[in-house]
Amino acid sequence: MQDAFTSRFEKEVRSRGTVARDKLFSRKICMNSSVQEYINDFRQQILHIPDMHEEDKIRFFHTGLTPQLRIDCVCTNDGTDFTSLVPS
């Protein structure tokens, strides 16, 4: 029975983490209205991806901002430089 279910619905049944990663990679999570709404949407998506590295979270968040807000991000919230990121 499990094989029959899998063969019928395998393409449709994906984990929440996979769906969240797909949304981030396809840039479906982006700033459409307020910054706060974008922050909330982004946080909801990354909750399903507990193993995502901090640098990746920052990159995806930065990518979803509007062009006016998208500036080079080279330091943490406390002002220390990222050692793994090089400013462009």
Backbone as numpy.savetxt, mean C-alpha at the origin, in Angstrom:
# Nx Ny Nz CAx CAy CAz Cx Cy Cz
-14.41 -32.71 -2.85 -15.23 -31.53 -2.85 -14.36 -30.27 -2.85
-13.28 -30.30 -2.07 -12.39 -29.15 -2.03 -11.77 -28.89 -3.40
-11.39 -29.95 -4.09 -10.82 -29.80 -5.44 -11.83 -29.18 -6.40
-13.07 -29.59 -6.31 -14.11 -29.04 -7.17 -14.31 -27.55 -6.87
-14.33 -27.20 -5.60 -14.47 -25.80 -5.20 -13.29 -24.97 -5.69
-12.10 -25.49 -5.49 -10.89 -24.79 -5.89 -10.85 -24.59 -7.40
-11.17 -25.62 -8.15 -11.13 -25.48 -9.61 -12.17 -24.49 -10.10
-13.30 -24.39 -9.41 -14.37 -23.48 -9.84 -14.10 -22.04 -9.42
-13.60 -21.83 -8.20 -13.50 -20.48 -7.65 -12.08 -20.01 -7.36
-11.08 -20.76 -7.77 -9.69 -20.43 -7.42 -9.30 -19.02 -7.83
-9.72 -18.58 -8.99 -9.35 -17.25 -9.45 -10.05 -16.16 -8.66
-11.18 -16.48 -8.05 -11.97 -15.50 -7.32 -11.63 -15.45 -5.83
-11.12 -16.53 -5.30 -10.84 -16.62 -3.86 -9.38 -16.26 -3.62
-9.17 -15.08 -3.06 -7.81 -14.64 -2.75 -7.81 -14.07 -1.34
-6.67 -14.14 -0.71 -6.57 -13.63 0.66 -6.70 -12.12 0.67
-7.07 -11.57 1.81 -7.18 -10.11 1.94 -5.83 -9.45 1.70
-4.77 -10.11 2.12 -3.43 -9.57 1.89 -3.11 -9.46 0.42
-3.49 -10.48 -0.34 -3.25 -10.46 -1.79 -4.06 -9.36 -2.45
-5.31 -9.22 -2.06 -6.15 -8.16 -2.61 -5.58 -6.79 -2.26
-5.13 -6.62 -1.02 -4.55 -5.34 -0.61 -3.28 -5.03 -1.39
-2.42 -6.02 -1.57 -1.19 -5.81 -2.36 -1.53 -5.44 -3.80
-2.51 -6.11 -4.38 -2.91 -5.80 -5.74 -3.40 -4.35 -5.87
-4.17 -3.90 -4.88 -4.65 -2.52 -4.90 -3.49 -1.53 -4.81
-2.51 -1.84 -3.98 -1.36 -0.95 -3.85 -0.53 -0.93 -5.13
-0.26 -2.10 -5.69 0.55 -2.17 -6.91 -0.15 -1.55 -8.11
-1.48 -1.67 -8.17 -2.21 -1.11 -9.31 -2.57 0.36 -9.09
-2.17 0.88 -7.96 -2.40 2.29 -7.58 -3.89 2.63 -7.48
-4.67 1.67 -7.01 -6.09 1.93 -6.78 -6.32 2.65 -5.46
-5.33 2.61 -4.59 -5.40 3.36 -3.34 -4.67 4.67 -3.60
-5.43 5.73 -3.78 -4.81 7.03 -4.04 -5.68 8.12 -3.43
-5.13 9.30 -3.36 -5.80 10.42 -2.72 -6.82 11.02 -3.68
-8.10 10.80 -3.39 -9.17 11.34 -4.22 -9.85 12.54 -3.58
-9.79 12.63 -2.26 -10.44 13.76 -1.59 -9.50 14.36 -0.56
-9.74 14.10 0.71 -8.89 14.71 1.75 -7.71 13.82 2.12
-6.73 14.45 2.69 -5.54 13.70 3.15 -5.95 12.70 4.21
-6.81 13.10 5.13 -7.22 12.20 6.21 -7.94 10.96 5.68
-8.79 11.13 4.69 -9.47 9.98 4.10 -8.47 9.06 3.42
-7.49 9.63 2.75 -6.45 8.81 2.11 -5.66 8.04 3.16
-5.29 8.70 4.23 -4.55 8.04 5.30 -5.37 6.88 5.86
-6.65 7.11 6.10 -7.51 6.04 6.63 -7.62 4.87 5.66
-7.84 5.15 4.37 -7.92 4.09 3.36 -6.61 3.30 3.28
-5.50 4.02 3.29 -4.20 3.38 3.20 -3.95 2.48 4.41
-4.24 2.99 5.60 -4.06 2.18 6.81 -4.92 0.92 6.80
-6.16 1.05 6.32 -7.04 -0.12 6.24 -6.47 -1.19 5.33
-5.85 -0.78 4.23 -5.28 -1.75 3.29 -4.04 -2.43 3.88
-3.15 -1.66 4.47 -1.91 -2.27 4.95 -2.10 -3.10 6.21
-3.25 -2.98 6.87 -3.55 -3.86 8.00 -3.54 -5.33 7.56
-3.88 -5.57 6.30 -3.96 -6.93 5.78 -2.61 -7.44 5.29
-1.57 -6.60 5.39 -0.23 -6.98 4.93 0.75 -6.77 6.09
0.70 -7.60 7.12 1.53 -7.38 8.30 3.03 -7.52 8.06
3.42 -8.21 7.00 4.85 -8.42 6.76 5.46 -7.37 5.82
4.71 -6.33 5.49 5.24 -5.30 4.60 6.28 -4.46 5.34
7.41 -4.23 4.69 8.49 -3.45 5.27 8.09 -1.98 5.35
8.64 -1.29 6.33 8.34 0.12 6.54 8.67 0.97 5.30
9.77 0.66 4.65 10.16 1.42 3.45 9.12 1.26 2.34
8.58 0.05 2.20 7.55 -0.18 1.18 6.26 0.58 1.51
5.91 0.60 2.78 4.73 1.36 3.19 4.89 2.83 2.81
6.05 3.37 3.07 6.30 4.78 2.75 6.25 5.01 1.25
6.87 4.13 0.48 6.85 4.28 -0.98 5.43 4.23 -1.54
4.63 3.25 -1.09 3.26 3.15 -1.58 2.42 4.34 -1.15
2.60 4.79 0.10 1.86 5.95 0.57 2.21 7.18 -0.26
3.47 7.37 -0.48 3.97 8.51 -1.25 3.42 8.48 -2.67
3.37 7.32 -3.28 2.89 7.17 -4.65 1.42 7.55 -4.78
0.63 7.31 -3.74 -0.80 7.59 -3.79 -1.18 9.04 -3.56
-0.23 9.85 -3.14 -0.53 11.27 -2.91 -0.75 12.00 -4.23
-1.44 13.12 -4.17 -1.60 13.94 -5.37 -0.24 14.52 -5.74
-0.04 14.86 -7.01 1.27 15.39 -7.44 1.72 16.62 -6.64
0.78 17.44 -6.21 1.14 18.63 -5.44 1.75 18.29 -4.08
1.35 17.17 -3.53 1.85 16.76 -2.22 3.01 15.76 -2.31
3.27 15.26 -3.50 4.28 14.23 -3.67 5.67 14.88 -3.81
6.37 14.98 -2.69 7.72 15.52 -2.70 8.67 14.40 -2.29
9.97 14.61 -2.50 10.94 13.58 -2.10 10.87 13.34 -0.60
10.83 12.08 -0.23 10.77 11.67 1.17 12.05 10.93 1.49
12.89 11.56 2.28 14.20 10.94 2.57 14.46 10.78 4.06
13.47 11.10 4.91 13.71 10.95 6.34 12.45 10.43 7.04
12.64 9.95 8.23 11.55 9.43 9.04 10.79 10.59 9.68
9.72 10.27 10.41 8.94 11.31 11.08 9.76 12.11 12.08
10.75 11.48 12.68 11.56 12.21 13.66 12.75 12.94 13.02
12.86 12.88 11.69 13.88 13.66 10.99 15.18 12.93 10.70
15.29 11.66 11.10 16.52 10.93 10.80 16.46 10.39 9.37
17.58 10.42 8.68 17.63 9.97 7.29 17.44 8.46 7.18
16.73 8.04 6.14 16.64 6.62 5.83 17.99 6.17 5.30
18.47 5.05 5.78 19.75 4.56 5.29 19.58 3.77 3.99
18.38 3.27 3.73 18.19 2.42 2.56 17.60 3.17 1.36
17.20 4.43 1.55 16.60 5.18 0.45 17.54 6.29 0.00
17.64 6.45 -1.27 18.45 7.51 -1.84 17.52 8.52 -2.49
17.64 9.79 -2.15 16.72 10.77 -2.77 16.95 10.86 -4.28
15.87 11.08 -4.99 15.98 11.18 -6.45 16.21 12.61 -6.89
